[in-house]
């Protein structure tokens, strides 16, 4: 049996490079950090410089194990700037133990069961005649629309948030970065 040494060497070299190619080619960077599709939502989020408030809130709400679990989940992840848009003192108040239920409600309002890519959400918007209703894990709906080519979410209070980074694939779902905290 003849072995093509050139082909075997090329295949070995490609396999050696595959882990290095995966994050950059598969996912956008978030908060200056590579997002690895082989890691969970929490494992990736902790590396984003733009999501320190979200990570602290997830820890305070006791949701680390849930968002590290198998899912799958679609997470609309507010940046630190999004949290800074809230009235002064809001975040400090929400992360207090006595406000855990309220914090959990707000955070789970940013999560939808299943993996919904931006293309799937856009298809649902088109099928819905310009809007799609996404039911959050918290139980209340988010309304998704397209405005000027961008995915926009409207919360139960009428607040609007725009997806700024889409389709950040995770081992247990997908993250879409948003510019405003959504309120149930």
Backbone as JSON Lines, residues from 0, in Angstrom:
{"i":0,"aa":"X","n":[0.85,-1.17,0.0],"ca":[0.0,0.0,0.0],"c":[0.89,1.23,0.0]}
{"i":1,"aa":"X","n":[0.6,2.15,-0.93],"ca":[1.36,3.39,-1.05],"c":[0.73,4.46,-0.18]}
{"i":2,"aa":"X","n":[1.56,5.22,0.53],"ca":[1.08,6.32,1.34],"c":[1.58,7.61,0.71]}
{"i":3,"aa":"X","n":[0.68,8.52,0.49],"ca":[1.05,9.82,-0.05],"c":[1.55,10.66,1.11]}
{"i":4,"aa":"X","n":[2.87,10.75,1.24],"ca":[3.47,11.47,2.36],"c":[3.13,12.96,2.33]}
{"i":5,"aa":"X","n":[3.07,13.53,1.16],"ca":[2.75,14.96,1.06],"c":[1.33,15.23,1.59]}
{"i":6,"aa":"X","n":[0.37,14.39,1.2],"ca":[-1.01,14.56,1.67],"c":[-1.11,14.3,3.17]}
{"i":7,"aa":"X","n":[-0.4,13.29,3.67],"ca":[-0.43,12.99,5.1],"c":[0.16,14.15,5.9]}
{"i":8,"aa":"X","n":[1.25,14.72,5.42],"ca":[1.87,15.86,6.11],"c":[0.92,17.06,6.11]}
{"i":9,"aa":"X","n":[0.27,17.34,4.98],"ca":[-0.65,18.47,4.88],"c":[-1.84,18.29,5.83]}
{"i":10,"aa":"X","n":[-2.37,17.07,5.89],"ca":[-3.5,16.81,6.79],"c":[-3.08,16.99,8.25]}
{"i":11,"aa":"X","n":[-1.88,16.51,8.6],"ca":[-1.38,16.66,9.96],"c":[-1.19,18.14,10.29]}
{"i":12,"aa":"X","n":[-0.66,18.91,9.36],"ca":[-0.46,20.34,9.6],"c":[-1.8,21.05,9.79]}
{"i":13,"aa":"X","n":[-2.8,20.7,8.99],"ca":[-4.12,21.31,9.13],"c":[-4.75,20.98,10.48]}
{"i":14,"aa":"X","n":[-4.61,19.73,10.91],"ca":[-5.16,19.35,12.21],"c":[-4.48,20.11,13.34]}
{"i":15,"aa":"X","n":[-3.19,20.32,13.22],"ca":[-2.45,21.06,14.26],"c":[-2.89,22.51,14.32]}
{"i":16,"aa":"X","n":[-3.25,23.08,13.17],"ca":[-3.67,24.48,13.12],"c":[-5.14,24.69,13.44]}
{"i":17,"aa":"X","n":[-5.95,23.66,13.35],"ca":[-7.4,23.81,13.51],"c":[-7.82,24.51,14.79]}
{"i":18,"aa":"X","n":[-7.29,24.16,15.97],"ca":[-7.73,24.88,17.17],"c":[-7.4,26.37,17.11]}
{"i":19,"aa":"X","n":[-6.29,26.73,16.52],"ca":[-5.92,28.14,16.43],"c":[-6.83,28.89,15.46]}
{"i":20,"aa":"X","n":[-7.34,28.22,14.44],"ca":[-8.18,28.88,13.45],"c":[-9.62,29.01,13.93]}
{"i":21,"aa":"X","n":[-10.08,28.14,14.8],"ca":[-11.49,28.08,15.18],"c":[-12.06,29.4,15.69]}
{"i":22,"aa":"X","n":[-11.5,30.04,16.74],"ca":[-12.18,31.22,17.27],"c":[-12.25,32.38,16.29]}
{"i":23,"aa":"X","n":[-11.17,32.69,15.65],"ca":[-11.14,33.86,14.76],"c":[-12.05,33.67,13.56]}
{"i":24,"aa":"X","n":[-12.08,32.47,13.01],"ca":[-12.87,32.25,11.8],"c":[-14.35,32.01,12.11]}
{"i":25,"aa":"X","n":[-14.67,31.57,13.33],"ca":[-16.05,31.21,13.62],"c":[-16.84,32.31,14.33]}
{"i":26,"aa":"X","n":[-16.2,33.17,15.07],"ca":[-16.9,34.13,15.9],"c":[-16.25,35.51,15.85]}
{"i":27,"aa":"X","n":[-17.08,36.53,16.0],"ca":[-16.51,37.88,16.17],"c":[-15.89,37.99,17.56]}
{"i":28,"aa":"X","n":[-14.98,38.94,17.72],"ca":[-14.41,39.23,19.03],"c":[-15.41,40.07,19.8]}
{"i":29,"aa":"X","n":[-15.46,39.89,21.1],"ca":[-16.38,40.65,21.95],"c":[-15.58,41.22,23.11]}
{"i":30,"aa":"X","n":[-15.65,42.52,23.3],"ca":[-14.92,43.15,24.38],"c":[-13.43,42.93,24.29]}
{"i":31,"aa":"X","n":[-12.93,42.83,23.04],"ca":[-11.51,42.63,22.82],"c":[-11.04,41.2,22.97]}
{"i":32,"aa":"X","n":[-11.94,40.29,23.3],"ca":[-11.56,38.9,23.54],"c":[-12.1,37.97,22.46]}
{"i":33,"aa":"X","n":[-11.32,36.94,22.17],"ca":[-11.78,35.89,21.27],"c":[-12.91,35.14,21.96]}
{"i":34,"aa":"X","n":[-13.92,34.78,21.2],"ca":[-15.05,34.0,21.71],"c":[-14.96,32.61,21.07]}
{"i":35,"aa":"X","n":[-14.84,31.61,21.91],"ca":[-14.62,30.26,21.44],"c":[-15.94,29.49,21.37]}
{"i":36,"aa":"X","n":[-16.28,28.95,20.2],"ca":[-17.53,28.21,20.06],"c":[-17.55,26.91,20.87]}
{"i":37,"aa":"X","n":[-16.39,26.51,21.4],"ca":[-16.31,25.3,22.22],"c":[-16.52,25.6,23.7]}
{"i":38,"aa":"X","n":[-16.63,26.88,24.07],"ca":[-16.84,27.26,25.46],"c":[-18.28,27.67,25.69]}
{"i":39,"aa":"X","n":[-18.69,27.66,26.98],"ca":[-20.06,28.03,27.32],"c":[-20.23,29.55,27.32]}
{"i":40,"aa":"X","n":[-21.46,29.96,27.43],"ca":[-21.79,31.38,27.49],"c":[-21.02,32.07,28.61]}
{"i":41,"aa":"X","n":[-21.0,31.47,29.79],"ca":[-20.31,32.07,30.93],"c":[-18.79,32.06,30.72]}
{"i":42,"aa":"X","n":[-18.25,30.95,30.23],"ca":[-16.79,30.87,30.01],"c":[-16.31,31.95,29.05]}
{"i":43,"aa":"X","n":[-17.09,32.26,28.04],"ca":[-16.71,33.32,27.1],"c":[-16.97,34.71,27.67]}
{"i":44,"aa":"X","n":[-18.12,34.89,28.31],"ca":[-18.5,36.22,28.81],"c":[-17.5,36.77,29.81]}
{"i":45,"aa":"X","n":[-16.92,35.92,30.63],"ca":[-15.97,36.41,31.64],"c":[-14.72,37.03,31.01]}
{"i":46,"aa":"X","n":[-14.46,36.72,29.76],"ca":[-13.28,37.27,29.08],"c":[-13.54,38.6,28.38]}
{"i":47,"aa":"X","n":[-14.8,38.99,28.24],"ca":[-15.15,40.22,27.54],"c":[-15.01,41.42,28.48]}
{"i":48,"aa":"X","n":[-14.18,42.37,28.09],"ca":[-14.02,43.6,28.88],"c":[-15.28,44.45,28.87]}
{"i":49,"aa":"X","n":[-16.18,44.21,27.91],"ca":[-17.41,44.98,27.78],"c":[-18.58,44.41,28.57]}
{"i":50,"aa":"X","n":[-18.36,43.28,29.26],"ca":[-19.47,42.62,29.94],"c":[-19.19,42.32,31.42]}
{"i":51,"aa":"X","n":[-18.38,43.15,32.06],"ca":[-18.05,42.91,33.47],"c":[-19.28,43.09,34.36]}
{"i":52,"aa":"X","n":[-20.13,44.05,34.05],"ca":[-21.34,44.27,34.85],"c":[-22.29,43.09,34.68]}
{"i":53,"aa":"X","n":[-22.47,42.63,33.45],"ca":[-23.35,41.49,33.2],"c":[-22.84,40.26,33.95]}
{"i":54,"aa":"X","n":[-21.56,40.0,33.9],"ca":[-21.0,38.83,34.59],"c":[-21.22,38.95,36.1]}
{"i":55,"aa":"X","n":[-20.99,40.14,36.66],"ca":[-21.23,40.35,38.1],"c":[-22.7,40.14,38.44]}
{"i":56,"aa":"X","n":[-23.59,40.6,37.58],"ca":[-25.03,40.45,37.82],"c":[-25.44,38.98,37.73]}
{"i":57,"aa":"X","n":[-24.9,38.25,36.76],"ca":[-25.21,36.82,36.62],"c":[-24.75,36.07,37.87]}
{"i":58,"aa":"X","n":[-23.59,36.43,38.39],"ca":[-23.1,35.8,39.63],"c":[-24.01,36.15,40.79]}
{"i":59,"aa":"X","n":[-24.38,37.44,40.93],"ca":[-25.23,37.87,42.04],"c":[-26.61,37.21,41.99]}
{"i":60,"aa":"X","n":[-27.1,36.93,40.79],"ca":[-28.41,36.3,40.64],"c":[-28.36,34.78,40.77]}
{"i":61,"aa":"X","n":[-27.15,34.23,40.86],"ca":[-27.02,32.78,40.97],"c":[-27.31,32.04,39.68]}
{"i":62,"aa":"X","n":[-27.04,32.68,38.54],"ca":[-27.35,32.08,37.23],"c":[-26.15,31.47,36.52]}
{"i":63,"aa":"X","n":[-24.99,31.46,37.18],"ca":[-23.79,30.93,36.53],"c":[-23.98,29.48,36.12]}
{"i":64,"aa":"X","n":[-24.47,28.63,37.03],"ca":[-24.65,27.21,36.7],"c":[-25.65,27.02,35.57]}
{"i":65,"aa":"X","n":[-26.73,27.78,35.58],"ca":[-27.74,27.67,34.53],"c":[-27.14,28.01,33.17]}
{"i":66,"aa":"X","n":[-26.45,29.16,33.08],"ca":[-25.9,29.6,31.79],"c":[-24.62,28.86,31.41]}
{"i":67,"aa":"X","n":[-24.13,28.01,32.31],"ca":[-23.01,27.13,32.0],"c":[-23.52,25.76,31.59]}
{"i":68,"aa":"X","n":[-24.81,25.53,31.79],"ca":[-25.42,24.23,31.48],"c":[-25.58,24.01,29.99]}
{"i":69,"aa":"X","n":[-26.19,22.88,29.64],"ca":[-26.27,22.49,28.24],"c":[-27.15,23.39,27.37]}
{"i":70,"aa":"X","n":[-28.13,24.07,27.96],"ca":[-28.99,24.93,27.16],"c":[-29.77,24.13,26.14]}
{"i":71,"aa":"X","n":[-29.84,24.6,24.9],"ca":[-29.2,25.81,24.38],"c":[-29.99,27.07,24.73]}
{"i":72,"aa":"X","n":[-29.27,28.19,24.74],"ca":[-29.84,29.49,25.06],"c":[-29.46,30.52,23.99]}
{"i":73,"aa":"X","n":[-30.34,31.47,23.79],"ca":[-30.02,32.67,23.02],"c":[-30.0,33.79,24.05]}
{"i":74,"aa":"X","n":[-28.84,34.44,24.18],"ca":[-28.68,35.49,25.18],"c":[-28.46,36.82,24.48]}
{"i":75,"aa":"X","n":[-29.27,37.8,24.86],"ca":[-29.09,39.17,24.41],"c":[-28.3,39.86,25.52]}
{"i":76,"aa":"X","n":[-27.0,40.0,25.32],"ca":[-26.06,40.39,26.36],"c":[-25.79,41.89,26.38]}
{"i":77,"aa":"X","n":[-26.32,42.61,27.38],"ca":[-26.07,44.05,27.48],"c":[-24.61,44.33,27.86]}
{"i":78,"aa":"X","n":[-24.06,45.34,27.25],"ca":[-22.69,45.76,27.56],"c":[-22.67,46.58,28.85]}
{"i":79,"aa":"X","n":[-21.47,46.87,29.33],"ca":[-21.33,47.75,30.49],"c":[-21.95,49.12,30.19]}
{"i":80,"aa":"X","n":[-21.76,49.61,28.97],"ca":[-22.36,50.9,28.57],"c":[-23.89,50.84,28.65]}
{"i":81,"aa":"X","n":[-24.46,49.69,28.31],"ca":[-25.92,49.53,28.4],"c":[-26.36,49.65,29.85]}
{"i":82,"aa":"X","n":[-25.64,49.01,30.75],"ca":[-25.98,49.11,32.18],"c":[-25.79,50.54,32.69]}
{"i":83,"aa":"X","n":[-24.8,51.25,32.12],"ca":[-24.56,52.64,32.54],"c":[-25.68,53.58,32.13]}
{"i":84,"aa":"X","n":[-26.53,53.17,31.18],"ca":[-27.68,53.99,30.77],"c":[-28.8,53.97,31.82]}
{"i":85,"aa":"X","n":[-28.76,52.98,32.72],"ca":[-29.79,52.9,33.76],"c":[-29.59,54.05,34.74]}
{"i":86,"aa":"X","n":[-30.63,54.44,35.45],"ca":[-30.49,55.52,36.44],"c":[-29.37,55.21,37.44]}
{"i":87,"aa":"X","n":[-28.65,56.25,37.88],"ca":[-27.55,56.04,38.83],"c":[-28.0,55.23,40.05]}
{"i":88,"aa":"X","n":[-27.17,54.27,40.43],"ca":[-27.45,53.45,41.61],"c":[-28.28,52.21,41.33]}
{"i":89,"aa":"X","n":[-28.84,52.09,40.13],"ca":[-29.71,50.95,39.82],"c":[-28.96,49.63,39.93]}
{"i":90,"aa":"X","n":[-27.8,49.53,39.29],"ca":[-27.05,48.27,39.3],"c":[-26.64,47.92,40.72]}
{"i":91,"aa":"X","n":[-26.12,48.9,41.47],"ca":[-25.71,48.65,42.86],"c":[-26.88,48.12,43.69]}
{"i":92,"aa":"X","n":[-28.05,48.66,43.45],"ca":[-29.25,48.21,44.18],"c":[-29.65,46.81,43.75]}
{"i":93,"aa":"X","n":[-29.61,46.53,42.45],"ca":[-30.05,45.23,41.95],"c":[-29.18,44.07,42.41]}
{"i":94,"aa":"X","n":[-27.88,44.29,42.59],"ca":[-27.0,43.18,42.95],"c":[-27.0,42.88,44.45]}
{"i":95,"aa":"X","n":[-27.77,43.64,45.23],"ca":[-27.9,43.35,46.66],"c":[-28.72,42.07,46.83]}
{"i":96,"aa":"X","n":[-28.35,41.24,47.83],"ca":[-29.06,39.97,48.03],"c":[-30.58,40.11,48.15]}
{"i":97,"aa":"X","n":[-31.05,41.17,48.77],"ca":[-32.5,41.32,48.93],"c":[-33.23,41.61,47.61]}
{"i":98,"aa":"X","n":[-32.48,41.93,46.55],"ca":[-33.09,42.21,45.25],"c":[-32.82,41.12,44.22]}
{"i":99,"aa":"X","n":[-32.41,39.96,44.69],"ca":[-32.05,38.85,43.8],"c":[-33.19,38.47,42.86]}
{"i":100,"aa":"X","n":[-34.43,38.44,43.35],"ca":[-35.57,38.05,42.5],"c":[-35.76,39.04,41.35]}
{"i":101,"aa":"X","n":[-35.64,40.33,41.65],"ca":[-35.79,41.35,40.6],"c":[-34.66,41.24,39.59]}
{"i":102,"aa":"X","n":[-33.43,41.08,40.09],"ca":[-32.28,40.94,39.2],"c":[-32.42,39.71,38.31]}
{"i":103,"aa":"X","n":[-32.84,38.61,38.91],"ca":[-33.03,37.37,38.14],"c":[-34.08,37.57,37.06]}
{"i":104,"aa":"X","n":[-35.15,38.27,37.38],"ca":[-36.21,38.54,36.41],"c":[-35.67,39.35,35.23]}
{"i":105,"aa":"X","n":[-34.88,40.36,35.52],"ca":[-34.31,41.2,34.46],"c":[-33.34,40.39,33.6]}
{"i":106,"aa":"X","n":[-32.47,39.63,34.23],"ca":[-31.48,38.86,33.47],"c":[-32.12,37.77,32.62]}
{"i":107,"aa":"X","n":[-33.09,37.06,33.18],"ca":[-33.73,35.99,32.4],"c":[-34.63,36.55,31.3]}
{"i":108,"aa":"X","n":[-34.96,37.83,31.39],"ca":[-35.69,38.51,30.32],"c":[-34.8,38.71,29.09]}
{"i":109,"aa":"X","n":[-33.5,38.54,29.24],"ca":[-32.54,38.65,28.14],"c":[-32.21,37.29,27.52]}
{"i":110,"aa":"X","n":[-32.92,36.24,27.95],"ca":[-32.61,34.89,27.5],"c":[-33.85,34.25,26.87]}
{"i":111,"aa":"X","n":[-33.63,33.61,25.72],"ca":[-34.67,32.85,25.02],"c":[-34.17,31.41,24.93]}
{"i":112,"aa":"X","n":[-35.05,30.45,25.16],"ca":[-34.67,29.04,25.04],"c":[-34.36,28.71,23.58]}
{"i":113,"aa":"X","n":[-33.36,27.88,23.38],"ca":[-32.97,27.47,22.04],"c":[-31.91,28.39,21.46]}
{"i":114,"aa":"X","n":[-31.39,27.99,20.34],"ca":[-30.39,28.79,19.64],"c":[-31.06,29.5,18.47]}
{"i":115,"aa":"X","n":[-31.1,30.82,18.53],"ca":[-31.68,31.61,17.44],"c":[-30.61,32.53,16.87]}
{"i":116,"aa":"X","n":[-30.14,32.2,15.67],"ca":[-29.18,33.07,15.01],"c":[-29.89,34.31,14.47]}
{"i":117,"aa":"X","n":[-29.12,35.29,14.07],"ca":[-29.73,36.51,13.52],"c":[-30.53,36.19,12.26]}
{"i":118,"aa":"X","n":[-30.08,35.23,11.46],"ca":[-30.83,34.85,10.26],"c":[-32.17,34.21,10.63]}
{"i":119,"aa":"X","n":[-32.18,33.42,11.67],"ca":[-33.43,32.79,12.11],"c":[-34.4,33.84,12.66]}
{"i":120,"aa":"X","n":[-33.88,34.8,13.41],"ca":[-34.73,35.86,13.94],"c":[-35.26,36.72,12.79]}
{"i":121,"aa":"X","n":[-34.39,37.03,11.82],"ca":[-34.82,37.83,10.66],"c":[-35.9,37.09,9.87]}
{"i":122,"aa":"X","n":[-35.75,35.78,9.74],"ca":[-36.76,34.98,9.03],"c":[-38.09,35.01,9.79]}
{"i":123,"aa":"X","n":[-38.03,34.95,11.12],"ca":[-39.26,35.02,11.93],"c":[-39.91,36.4,11.79]}
{"i":124,"aa":"X","n":[-39.1,37.45,11.71],"ca":[-39.62,38.81,11.53],"c":[-40.33,38.91,10.17]}
{"i":125,"aa":"X","n":[-39.69,38.37,9.15],"ca":[-40.28,38.39,7.81],"c":[-41.59,37.6,7.79]}
{"i":126,"aa":"X","n":[-41.58,36.41,8.39],"ca":[-42.78,35.57,8.43],"c":[-43.89,36.23,9.23]}
{"i":127,"aa":"X","n":[-43.53,37.07,10.2],"ca":[-44.51,37.76,11.03],"c":[-44.96,39.09,10.47]}
{"i":128,"aa":"X","n":[-44.59,39.36,9.22],"ca":[-45.01,40.61,8.59],"c":[-44.31,41.84,9.14]}
{"i":129,"aa":"X","n":[-43.11,41.67,9.66],"ca":[-42.33,42.81,10.15],"c":[-42.02,42.77,11.63]}
{"i":130,"aa":"X","n":[-42.62,41.83,12.34],"ca":[-42.3,41.66,13.76],"c":[-42.29,40.18,14.12]}
{"i":131,"aa":"X","n":[-41.51,39.86,15.14],"ca":[-41.51,38.5,15.69],"c":[-41.56,38.64,17.21]}
{"i":132,"aa":"X","n":[-42.33,37.8,17.82],"ca":[-42.42,37.79,19.28],"c":[-41.57,36.64,19.8]}
{"i":133,"aa":"X","n":[-40.61,36.98,20.65],"ca":[-39.72,36.0,21.26],"c":[-40.13,35.86,22.72]}
{"i":134,"aa":"X","n":[-40.41,34.65,23.15],"ca":[-40.78,34.43,24.55],"c":[-39.51,34.18,25.34]}
{"i":135,"aa":"X","n":[-39.29,35.0,26.35],"ca":[-38.08,34.9,27.16],"c":[-38.22,33.81,28.22]}
{"i":136,"aa":"X","n":[-37.09,33.39,28.77],"ca":[-37.1,32.43,29.86],"c":[-37.84,33.0,31.06]}
{"i":137,"aa":"X","n":[-37.82,34.32,31.22],"ca":[-38.52,35.0,32.3],"c":[-40.03,34.87,32.13]}
{"i":138,"aa":"X","n":[-40.49,34.65,30.89],"ca":[-41.9,34.42,30.62],"c":[-42.6,35.51,29.85]}
{"i":139,"aa":"X","n":[-42.01,36.69,29.79],"ca":[-42.63,37.8,29.06],"c":[-42.01,37.9,27.67]}
{"i":140,"aa":"X","n":[-42.74,38.51,26.73],"ca":[-42.25,38.59,25.35],"c":[-41.31,39.77,25.09]}
{"i":141,"aa":"X","n":[-40.47,39.55,24.09],"ca":[-39.68,40.62,23.46],"c":[-40.18,40.7,22.02]}
{"i":142,"aa":"X","n":[-40.24,41.89,21.47],"ca":[-40.64,42.05,20.08],"c":[-39.4,42.37,19.26]}
{"i":143,"aa":"X","n":[-39.16,41.58,18.22],"ca":[-38.01,41.78,17.35],"c":[-38.47,42.39,16.03]}
{"i":144,"aa":"X","n":[-37.74,43.4,15.58],"ca":[-37.99,44.04,14.29],"c":[-36.64,44.35,13.64]}
{"i":145,"aa":"X","n":[-36.7,44.74,12.38],"ca":[-35.5,45.2,11.67],"c":[-35.67,46.69,11.4]}
{"i":146,"aa":"X","n":[-34.65,47.48,11.74],"ca":[-34.66,48.91,11.46],"c":[-33.32,49.29,10.87]}
{"i":147,"aa":"X","n":[-33.36,49.84,9.68],"ca":[-32.14,50.24,8.97],"c":[-31.13,49.09,8.91]}
{"i":148,"aa":"X","n":[-31.64,47.88,8.68],"ca":[-30.77,46.71,8.54],"c":[-30.25,46.14,9.84]}
{"i":149,"aa":"X","n":[-30.7,46.66,10.97],"ca":[-30.24,46.17,12.27],"c":[-31.4,45.52,13.02]}
{"i":150,"aa":"X","n":[-31.05,44.5,13.8],"ca":[-32.03,43.81,14.63],"c":[-32.29,44.66,15.87]}
{"i":151,"aa":"X","n":[-33.56,44.99,16.1],"ca":[-33.95,45.82,17.25],"c":[-34.95,45.03,18.09]}
{"i":152,"aa":"X","n":[-34.75,45.07,19.4],"ca":[-35.64,44.41,20.34],"c":[-36.4,45.47,21.12]}
{"i":153,"aa":"X","n":[-37.7,45.26,21.29],"ca":[-38.51,46.17,22.09],"c":[-39.01,45.38,23.29]}
{"i":154,"aa":"X","n":[-38.77,45.94,24.49],"ca":[-39.16,45.24,25.7],"c":[-40.6,45.54,26.1]}
{"i":155,"aa":"X","n":[-41.03,44.94,27.2],"ca":[-42.41,45.07,27.67],"c":[-42.78,46.5,28.06]}
{"i":156,"aa":"X","n":[-41.77,47.32,28.36],"ca":[-42.02,48.71,28.75],"c":[-41.89,49.68,27.57]}
{"i":157,"aa":"X","n":[-41.6,49.14,26.38],"ca":[-41.46,49.98,25.2],"c":[-40.04,50.43,24.93]}
{"i":158,"aa":"X","n":[-39.1,50.03,25.8],"ca":[-37.69,50.36,25.58],"c":[-37.13,49.58,24.42]}
{"i":159,"aa":"X","n":[-36.16,50.19,23.73],"ca":[-35.59,49.54,22.55],"c":[-34.1,49.32,22.71]}
{"i":160,"aa":"X","n":[-33.63,48.18,22.2],"ca":[-32.22,47.81,22.26],"c":[-31.82,47.27,20.9]}
{"i":161,"aa":"X","n":[-30.65,47.68,20.44],"ca":[-30.15,47.25,19.14],"c":[-29.05,46.21,19.31]}
{"i":162,"aa":"X","n":[-29.08,45.17,18.48],"ca":[-28.02,44.18,18.47],"c":[-26.81,44.82,17.77]}
{"i":163,"aa":"X","n":[-25.7,44.88,18.49],"ca":[-24.48,45.51,17.95],"c":[-23.47,44.47,17.46]}
{"i":164,"aa":"X","n":[-23.49,43.28,18.04],"ca":[-22.66,42.16,17.58],"c":[-23.57,40.95,17.58]}
{"i":165,"aa":"X","n":[-23.69,40.3,16.44],"ca":[-24.61,39.17,16.31],"c":[-23.87,37.85,16.16]}
{"i":166,"aa":"X","n":[-24.6,36.79,16.46],"ca":[-24.16,35.43,16.17],"c":[-22.81,35.05,16.76]}
{"i":167,"aa":"X","n":[-22.65,35.25,18.05],"ca":[-21.44,34.81,18.74],"c":[-21.76,33.42,19.27]}
{"i":168,"aa":"X","n":[-21.34,32.41,18.52],"ca":[-21.73,31.03,18.82],"c":[-20.98,30.51,20.05]}
{"i":169,"aa":"X","n":[-21.72,29.76,20.87],"ca":[-21.21,29.17,22.1],"c":[-21.49,27.67,22.07]}
{"i":170,"aa":"X","n":[-20.87,26.92,22.95],"ca":[-21.14,25.48,22.99],"c":[-22.57,25.2,23.45]}
{"i":171,"aa":"X","n":[-23.17,26.16,24.17],"ca":[-24.53,25.96,24.68],"c":[-25.51,27.03,24.2]}
{"i":172,"aa":"X","n":[-25.25,27.57,23.01],"ca":[-26.19,28.54,22.44],"c":[-25.5,29.63,21.65]}
{"i":173,"aa":"X","n":[-26.08,30.83,21.72],"ca":[-25.57,31.96,20.95],"c":[-25.77,33.24,21.76]}
{"i":174,"aa":"X","n":[-24.84,34.17,21.61],"ca":[-24.94,35.48,22.23],"c":[-25.1,36.52,21.13]}
{"i":175,"aa":"X","n":[-26.0,37.48,21.37],"ca":[-26.12,38.68,20.56],"c":[-25.89,39.85,21.53]}
{"i":176,"aa":"X","n":[-24.89,40.66,21.27],"ca":[-24.59,41.8,22.15],"c":[-25.58,42.91,21.87]}
{"i":177,"aa":"X","n":[-26.14,43.51,22.95],"ca":[-27.11,44.59,22.8],"c":[-26.64,45.86,23.53]}
{"i":178,"aa":"X","n":[-27.16,47.0,23.07],"ca":[-26.69,48.28,23.57],"c":[-27.54,48.9,24.67]}
{"i":179,"aa":"X","n":[-28.62,48.23,25.08],"ca":[-29.51,48.75,26.12],"c":[-30.05,47.58,26.93]}
{"i":180,"aa":"X","n":[-30.18,47.76,28.24],"ca":[-30.76,46.73,29.09],"c":[-32.27,46.67,28.83]}
{"i":181,"aa":"X","n":[-32.77,45.48,28.63],"ca":[-34.2,45.26,28.39],"c":[-34.91,45.09,29.72]}
{"i":182,"aa":"X","n":[-36.11,45.64,29.84],"ca":[-36.86,45.57,31.1],"c":[-38.2,44.87,30.92]}
{"i":183,"aa":"X","n":[-38.45,43.87,31.78],"ca":[-39.74,43.17,31.71],"c":[-40.86,44.06,32.23]}
